[in-house]
Amino acid sequence: MTFANLHLLWFLAVIIPALLAFFWWSWRVRRKLLTQFIQARLLPALTIGISDRRQKIRLTALLLAVASLIIALARPQIGFDWEEVKQRGLDIVVAIDTSKSMLAEDIPPNRLSRAKLAALDLMQQAKSDRLGLVAFAGSAFLQCPLTIDDSAFRQSVESLDVNVIPEGGTAISEAVQTALTAFKEGENFKVLVLFTDGEDHDSGALDAAKKASSEGLRIFTIGIGSPEGEILRFKDPKGRSDYIRDEQGNAVKSHLNEQLLKDIAEAAKGFYLPLRGAKTIDTLYANGLAPLPKSDSTEKLVRRYHERYHWPLALAILLLMAEMIFPERKREPKSSAAAPALVRPAAIP
């Protein structure tokens, strides 16, 4: 069993104890008010016929009804079917640089964290598009194939860090080539969104972009970092901060290479944007991706879960009806009710 709104189940741990505390408090207050106007020894006679057991049953039914309503709102789901979903959209591969230079903090908290947040912003914009993910540093690999499953893409993005690829460096050309392998043959538009600081240690990025463009790939580049650069720091296993150093022991300073990113985008019929503020991804999608013609695609890996919220909802309705109908007082037998009327005081001579 799964729940579409799993977080709502936390209300079970809050609302049910709160209701219990409220009912206990209201019972105490009611008893206190009664004793202010009626002597305590007379209360049993005035409340004759009221059953404590029946009151507890009604209270239990009410609490169970509230719990059932919360479970229904959480939308329990049991079982699923695989369903083909047809939609019109783009196929977009997002490539994120995971090299050590992405630890630079010239864009807080650091370049990699901002790139990951921007990729998730793009996911929110691309509602009907398929998204894939390529991670690259000294080499590149397909982290997530093209899919419309937002949760799968999100998990892939969130799992990225600078240790996901042990090989150091930044090989943009390999990222472009790996992105090409994610697209199927015969599809019209192929889009690559490249998040990087542009420090290419492998060269050949511009040639790879021109070749990819001839195969129908359109590349949009997003620059992460600042042209002024930032000295790279890291924390060792003991939590101590130190600089990343080159072979000569000098601290490494990483700069945003905007010119290379502009050249790559121009060679592949896209454009370049620096990651500045919250509107960068909006501009990318509105001016670059949305105008592209969308093609029909079929996604075969979509789960359609069977909703079962109506079960706890029906139970809650039945419990509420039972709570309203079930009386607090016991039914007195007619014989015992009539008995006092047959007893008459003796006549006084």
Buried (B, 14 or more C-beta within 10 A) or exposed (E): EBBEEEEBBEBBEEBBEEBEEEBEEEEEEEEEEBEEEEEEEEEEEEBEEEBEEBBEBBBEBBBBBBBBBBBBBBBBBEEEEEEEEEBEBBBBBBBBBBBBBBBBBBBEEBBBBBBBBBBBBBBEBBEEBBBBBBBBBBBBBBBBBBBBBBEBBBEBBEEBBBEBBEEEBBBBBBBBBBBBEBBEEEBEBBBBBBBBBBBBEBEBBBEBBBBBBEEBBBBBBBBBBBEEBBEBBEEEEEEEEEEBEEEEEEEBBBBBBBEBBBBBBBBBEBBBBBBEEEEBBEEBBEEBBEEBEBBEBEBEEBEEBEEBBEBBBEBBBBBBEBBEEEEBEEEEEEEEEEEEEEEEEEEEE
